C-alpha cells in the first residue's frame, strides 16, 4: 500500500458507520475502495463467530448493511436488540 492510499478502516467516517461499529462489535466494519479510488461498499468482516454466520457481508449503504447484520445475528441464534 503506497503512501497515497489510506486504510479505509481508520479514515474518519460518517456517523452511520460509527454507529454500525458500536452496534455490531462482532464485526470489523469499514468501507471498500473502488478501482478509481473512491469509496465503495460498506463491508462487515466477522471476527466473533457468535455474531453471525457469513464471514463477510457487503452492502451499498449503511442502512442495508445494518439490516443484513441484524439478519446475521438472528441466523447465529442471537436476540437482536433495538439498534439505533
C-alpha positions as CSV (number, residue, x, y, z in Angstrom):
1,X,0.0,0.0,0.0
2,X,1.6,3.3,-1.1
3,X,1.6,6.5,0.9
4,X,-1.3,8.0,-1.1
5,X,-3.6,5.1,-0.4
6,X,-5.3,5.4,3.0
7,X,-6.6,2.5,5.1
8,X,-10.4,2.7,4.8
9,X,-10.9,1.5,8.3
10,X,-9.1,4.4,10.0
11,X,-10.4,7.2,7.8
12,X,-12.9,9.4,9.7
13,X,-16.3,8.4,8.5
14,X,-19.9,9.4,8.8
15,X,-21.9,8.9,12.0
16,X,-23.8,6.0,10.4
17,X,-20.6,4.0,10.0
18,X,-19.5,4.7,13.6
19,X,-23.0,3.6,14.9
20,X,-22.6,0.3,12.9
21,X,-19.2,-0.3,14.6
22,X,-20.7,0.4,18.0
23,X,-23.8,-1.7,17.5
24,X,-22.1,-4.7,15.9
25,X,-18.8,-5.2,17.7
26,X,-18.5,-8.8,16.5
27,X,-17.7,-7.5,13.0
28,X,-14.9,-5.3,11.7
29,X,-16.8,-2.7,9.7
30,X,-15.2,-0.5,7.0
31,X,-15.6,1.0,3.5
32,X,-14.1,-0.7,0.5
33,X,-12.2,1.2,-2.2
34,X,-13.1,1.1,-5.9
35,X,-10.5,0.9,-8.6
36,X,-11.0,4.7,-9.2
37,X,-10.0,5.4,-5.5
38,X,-13.5,6.4,-4.4
39,X,-15.2,4.7,-1.5
40,X,-17.2,1.6,-2.4
41,X,-19.5,-0.7,-0.4
42,X,-19.8,-0.9,3.3
43,X,-18.2,-4.2,4.5
44,X,-18.5,-6.2,7.6
45,X,-16.0,-8.9,8.3
46,X,-16.9,-11.4,11.1
47,X,-14.5,-11.5,14.0
48,X,-16.8,-13.2,16.6
49,X,-18.4,-16.4,15.3
50,X,-21.3,-15.8,17.8
51,X,-22.2,-12.6,16.0
52,X,-23.0,-14.0,12.5
53,X,-22.7,-16.8,10.0
54,X,-21.2,-15.4,6.8
55,X,-17.6,-14.4,7.1
56,X,-18.0,-11.2,5.0
57,X,-21.1,-9.1,4.2
58,X,-21.1,-6.2,1.7
59,X,-23.9,-3.7,1.1
60,X,-24.0,-0.4,-0.9
61,X,-25.1,1.7,2.1
62,X,-25.1,1.7,5.9
63,X,-28.9,1.0,6.2
64,X,-28.7,-2.1,4.0
65,X,-25.6,-3.3,5.9
66,X,-27.4,-2.7,9.3
67,X,-30.4,-4.8,8.1
68,X,-28.1,-7.6,6.9
69,X,-26.1,-7.6,10.2
70,X,-29.4,-8.0,12.1
71,X,-30.3,-11.0,9.9
72,X,-26.8,-12.4,10.5
73,X,-27.3,-12.1,14.3
74,X,-30.6,-14.0,14.1
75,X,-29.0,-16.6,11.9
76,X,-26.3,-17.0,14.6
77,X,-29.0,-17.5,17.2
78,X,-28.7,-14.2,18.9
79,X,-31.5,-12.0,20.0
80,X,-31.5,-8.7,18.2
81,X,-31.9,-5.6,20.5
82,X,-33.4,-2.4,19.3
83,X,-30.5,-0.7,17.5
84,X,-30.4,3.0,16.6
